[in-house]
Amino acid sequence: MGIRVHSCGIAVPDKVVTNDDLSARLDTSDAWISERTGIRERRVGGTTTGLATEAGRAALERAGLQPADIDLLLLATTTPDALVPASSTTVQHALGTGGGAIDLNAACSGFVYGLVTAAGLAAVGARRVLLIGADTLSRITDWDDRKMAVLVGDGAGAVVVEPVDGPGDLLSWNLGADGGLRHLLYCDHGGYLFMDGKEIFRKAVRIVVESAEKALADAGMTAGDVDVFVPHQANLRIIQAAGQRLGIPAERTAVVIDRYGNTSSASIPLALADAIQNGQAKPGARMLLCGFGGGMTWASAVLRWGG
């Protein structure tokens, strides 16, 4: 059994916070932020479950499915609304989906981890999985810390995953983690996000390239075969450096960090949705999805977009 992945839906808060808005209260500027990160604005507000519900509903509507058609709801998030119960159960109740509900936390790699997990569940009998990546990093950010406040945003994205006969759309994947790098990016209970930006940048580029090359090799592909590169939207410089090392040109790279900032588990589906909307990702397009984040975790998947 393989899987088909289709029907991308997204949700972002209405509130837009621009670089100029932050410059009015922090020692920074639009030029400083945009030159170093590629971010010009971000969406802030809402709850993880609220945004996840909205994105999940949009994906179901695009798929022409009823909530009862879903066997499992899988929510990738690093910012659940509560410790107990799992936020996925709240989303399940709001949508009315059937079957089980699971939270998965692999930080900014979460959506790709979730995709691989959904494929495994589909292989052992799940009819359809609603995969959602949602985060509200603004709730765990110190907005007086100019290094972190300029980076984060809130949002959600969702796709439908279902089994098919034959190899399907997920052509290969590569997952990894190194808990010894926890100190580079973390948030303890009751605290705020901390990140060693310089070290994260250095390691992220290397890790993304290595993971992507392994996934491409397992799919029997090279970077030249990739129609759309969909990386985690953490920093435009990281995206550009990884693309250059892989040999994937900018015109084949999905970039939304300028509008949304770093939305963690939501960033890849937000970028995917944009690529679909602007015509980069047509049905049958071969895509390379790459995430990296706290843990430190990383994940790559070679995916044929199902439409």
C-alpha positions in Angstrom: 0.0 0.0 0.0 1.1 3.6 -0.7 -0.6 6.9 0.1 -2.2 9.7 -1.8 -1.8 13.2 -0.3 -4.2 15.9 -1.4 -6.5 18.8 -0.5 -4.4 21.4 1.4 -6.3 23.8 3.6 -4.8 26.6 5.8 -5.7 29.0 8.5 -3.9 32.1 9.8 -5.0 34.8 12.3 -6.5 38.0 11.0 -4.0 40.2 13.0 -1.0 41.2 10.9 2.1 42.4 12.8 4.6 44.2 10.5 8.2 44.9 11.1 7.4 48.5 11.5 4.9 47.6 14.3 7.8 45.8 16.1 10.2 48.7 15.4 7.9 51.0 17.3 8.5 49.2 20.5 11.8 47.3 20.1 15.3 48.4 19.2 15.1 47.1 15.6 14.0 48.2 12.1 12.3 46.8 9.1 15.6 46.8 7.2 17.4 44.9 10.0 14.7 42.2 10.3 14.1 41.7 6.6 17.8 41.6 5.7 18.6 39.0 8.3 15.5 36.8 8.2 13.5 37.6 5.1 10.4 38.3 7.2 8.3 41.4 6.6 5.2 40.6 8.6 3.6 37.7 10.5 0.1 36.7 11.7 -0.5 36.6 15.4 -3.4 35.4 17.5 -5.9 32.6 18.0 -5.4 29.2 19.6 -3.7 26.1 18.2 -6.9 24.2 18.3 -8.9 27.0 16.7 -6.5 27.4 13.8 -6.1 23.6 13.4 -9.9 23.2 13.3 -10.2 25.9 10.6 -7.4 24.4 8.5 -8.8 20.9 8.9 -12.3 22.0 7.9 -10.9 23.7 4.8 -9.0 20.5 3.8 -12.1 18.4 4.2 -14.2 20.7 2.1 -11.6 20.7 -0.7 -11.5 16.9 -0.6 -15.3 16.7 -0.7 -15.3 14.6 2.4 -17.5 14.5 5.5 -15.9 14.5 9.0 -17.1 10.9 9.5 -15.0 9.8 6.5 -11.8 10.4 8.6 -10.4 7.5 10.6 -7.7 9.4 12.4 -6.8 13.0 13.1 -3.1 13.6 13.5 -2.1 17.0 14.9 1.6 18.0 14.6 2.2 20.8 17.1 4.7 22.1 19.6 2.3 24.5 21.2 -0.7 22.5 22.4 -3.4 24.5 24.2 -3.2 22.3 27.3 -1.0 19.5 28.7 -4.1 17.4 29.1 -6.2 16.6 27.1 -4.3 16.3 23.8 -5.2 19.2 21.5 -6.1 16.8 18.7 -9.1 15.6 20.7 -10.4 19.1 20.9 -10.0 19.5 17.2 -11.6 16.2 16.6 -14.6 17.2 18.7 -14.9 20.6 16.9 -14.8 18.9 13.4 -16.8 15.8 14.3 -14.3 13.4 12.7 -14.4 9.7 13.4 -11.7 7.4 14.8 -8.8 8.4 16.9 -6.9 11.6 17.6 -3.1 12.0 18.3 -0.8 14.9 19.0 2.7 14.6 17.6 5.6 17.0 18.7 8.7 17.1 16.6 8.9 20.9 16.7 9.4 22.4 13.2 9.9 19.0 11.7 6.5 17.9 12.9 4.5 18.1 9.6 6.9 15.8 7.8 7.1 13.5 10.8 3.3 13.5 10.7 3.3 12.6 7.0 5.5 9.6 7.5 3.4 8.5 10.5 0.1 8.9 8.5 1.6 6.8 5.8 2.4 4.0 8.3 -1.1 4.1 9.7 -2.6 4.0 6.3 -0.6 1.0 5.5 -2.1 -0.9 8.4 -5.7 -0.1 7.8 -6.5 3.6 8.4 -8.9 4.6 5.6 -8.2 8.3 5.7 -6.0 10.5 8.0 -6.5 14.2 8.4 -2.9 15.5 9.0 -2.7 19.0 10.5 0.3 21.1 11.4 -0.6 24.0 13.7 1.4 26.2 16.1 0.9 29.5 18.0 4.5 30.3 18.8 3.5 33.8 19.8 2.2 32.4 23.1 5.6 31.1 24.2 7.6 34.1 23.0 8.9 37.0 25.0 7.8 40.0 23.0 10.4 42.1 24.6 13.2 39.9 23.2 13.9 41.4 19.9 15.9 38.3 18.7 12.9 36.0 19.1 9.9 38.4 18.7 10.8 39.3 15.1 10.8 35.6 14.0 7.6 34.0 15.1 4.0 33.8 13.8 0.9 31.6 14.2 -0.9 29.4 11.7 -2.1 26.0 10.6 -2.2 23.8 7.5 -3.8 20.5 6.8 -3.9 17.7 4.1 -5.9 14.5 3.6 -3.9 11.3 3.5 -5.4 8.1 2.2 -4.1 4.6 1.1 -3.8 3.6 -2.5 -2.7 0.4 -4.2 0.9 0.5 -5.4 3.7 2.9 -4.4 1.6 6.0 -4.1 2.7 9.6 -3.6 5.3 9.2 -0.8 8.4 8.2 -2.7 10.8 8.3 0.2 11.6 9.8 3.6 14.4 10.5 6.0 13.9 11.3 9.7 16.5 12.1 12.4 17.0 13.6 15.8 19.9 14.5 18.2 18.8 15.2 21.7 22.3 16.3 22.6 21.5 19.6 20.7 18.5 20.4 22.9 20.3 23.5 24.3 20.2 25.2 20.9 16.5 25.6 20.8 14.1 25.0 23.7 11.2 26.2 25.8 10.7 24.9 29.3 7.3 24.8 31.0 6.3 28.3 32.0 9.2 29.8 30.1 9.9 31.4 26.7 11.5 30.2 23.6 15.3 30.3 23.5 17.4 29.9 20.4 21.1 30.0 19.7 20.6 31.5 16.2 24.1 31.3 14.9 24.6 27.7 15.8 21.1 26.7 14.6 21.9 28.4 11.2 25.2 26.5 10.9 23.7 23.1 11.8 20.4 23.6 10.0 21.9 24.1 6.6 24.1 21.0 6.9 21.3 18.8 8.3 18.8 19.9 5.7 21.1 19.1 2.8 22.3 15.8 4.2 18.7 14.7 5.0 17.4 15.9 1.6 20.2 14.1 -0.3 19.4 10.8 1.5 15.7 11.1 0.8 16.4 11.9 -2.9 18.8 9.0 -3.2 16.2 6.6 -1.7 13.7 7.9 -4.3 16.1 7.3 -7.1 16.1 11.0 -7.8 18.5 14.0 -7.9 17.8 17.6 -7.1 17.3 18.3 -10.8 14.2 16.1 -10.7 12.6 18.2 -8.0 9.7 20.4 -9.3 9.1 22.2 -6.0 11.3 22.5 -2.9 9.1 23.1 0.2 11.4 23.8 3.2 10.6 24.8 6.7 10.3 28.6 6.8 12.7 29.5 9.6 15.0 32.0 7.9 15.3 33.0 4.3 19.1 32.8 4.4 18.8 29.1 5.6 16.4 28.4 2.7 18.7 30.0 0.2 21.8 28.4 1.5 20.2 24.9 1.5 18.8 25.4 -2.0 22.1 26.5 -3.4 24.0 23.5 -1.9 21.3 21.1 -3.2 21.3 22.8 -6.6 17.6 23.8 -6.5 17.0 27.3 -8.0 14.9 29.9 -6.2 12.1 29.7 -8.8 11.5 26.1 -7.7 11.4 26.9 -4.0 8.3 27.7 -2.1 8.8 30.7 0.2 6.2 32.3 2.5 8.4 33.4 5.4 8.1 37.0 4.3 4.3 36.9 5.1 4.0 34.4 7.9 7.4 34.3 9.8 8.3 31.0 11.5 5.1 29.1 12.2 6.9 25.8 13.2 4.7 22.8 12.4 2.5 24.9 10.2 5.2 26.4 8.0 5.5 23.5 5.4 1.8 23.2 4.8 1.5 27.0 4.5 4.3 27.0 1.9 2.7 24.0 0.2 -0.6 25.8 -0.1 1.0 28.9 -1.5 2.9 26.7 -4.1 -0.4 25.2 -5.1 -2.1 28.5 -5.4 0.6 30.2 -7.5 0.9 27.2 -9.8 4.3 25.9 -8.7 2.8 22.6 -7.4 0.5 21.1 -10.0 -1.0 17.6 -9.7 1.8 15.1 -10.2 4.6 17.6 -9.2 7.6 16.0 -7.5 8.2 17.9 -4.2 11.0 17.8 -1.6 9.7 18.7 1.9 12.4 19.4 4.5 11.9 20.4 8.1 14.3 21.0 11.1 13.7 22.2 14.6 14.1 21.8 18.3 15.2 18.5 19.6 17.1 18.8 17.4 14.9 17.1 14.8 15.0 16.9 11.1 12.9 15.3 8.4 12.7 15.1 4.6 10.2 13.6 2.3 10.0 13.2 -1.4 6.3 13.5 -2.4 4.3 13.5 -5.6 1.5 16.0 -5.1 -1.9 14.3 -5.5 -3.8 17.5 -6.3 
